[in-house]
Amino acid sequence: MKQRQALHGLLHAVLIVVGAVWIYPFVWMVGSSLKTNLEYINSGISLLPEAAQWENYARAWQVGHFSTYFMNSVIITCTTVVIVIVLCALTGYALGRVAFPGRKWFVAAITATMFIPKGYTIIPIYQIIKSLGLLNTMPGVILAESSGAHVLFILLYMSYFYNLPKELEEAAEMDGCGFFRTFVQVMLPLSKPIIATTAIMQFIWTWNSFFVPLIFTLNKPELRTLAVGMYSFVGEHTIDWSGMAAGASISLVPVIIVFIIFQRYFIEGISGSVKG
């Protein structure tokens, strides 16, 4: 008994140390956002500033145009999340509930696309967006971000819908519901954990996306997202390090809030899909 308690205590101590090391860069970044540029360079790994420089946040928000970049990120990310949820839920429902010829081959084919680097698909996506006349526009960025198979989310939905009782569909049919109405009114509300998982993961990926917004807003700096907007702190001969740290701290706040709100559903979604 004592050996088990000692082992648990040692395990907790190791996890605390690992957690402290894991969270240290984030705490250091927040601390650096309150330093002057000179203190930032000379303070090394020191966390606390000599005197909090709250004007760094004001400079990032106003001078660095983060107020504009923040709204762009909110619009692009939220719209992308909605599009991805709808498309992946519909695809996962069809794959999970409809037995059609070649379904296994189709699942294998879309699963194989997970191994294709996104950089390989950026050229055809660029050509499609250009042919639609949406280059350097917010709808173009949204379409580019929401494009792709999103295989992970499709498989999560497919696994979840596959394991739902068939009696649910039969009861809906008896009530006069068709295929699509059954999906919207019966199946989709039951998949809240998967919806939350998709929303959280896609929100984080789109919010932190750099490559796609950079490519599709080259000629329209006012359409930049927060990730691309970090360039505003890089001058020809100098870099505003403390302003950049303040901007990075601002950009992390929505991600943390979204995860805290939906974390329970996120855990349920992951555990439910694994069980399925």
Buried (B, 14 or more C-beta within 10 A) or exposed (E): EEEEEEEEEEEEEEEEEEEEEEEEEEEBBBBBBBBBBEBBEEBEEBEEBEEEBEEBBEBBBEEBBBEBBBEBBBBBBBBBBBBBBEBBBBBBBBBBBEEEEEBEEBBEEBBEEEEEEEEEBBEEBBEBBEEEEBBBBBEBBBBBBBBBBBBBBBBBBBBBBEEBEEEBBEEBEEEEBEBEEBBBEBBBEEBEBBBBBBBBBBBBBBBBBEEBBBBBBEEBBEBBBBBBBBEBBEEEEEEBBBBBBBBBBBBBEBBEEBBEEBEEBBEBBBEBBEEB
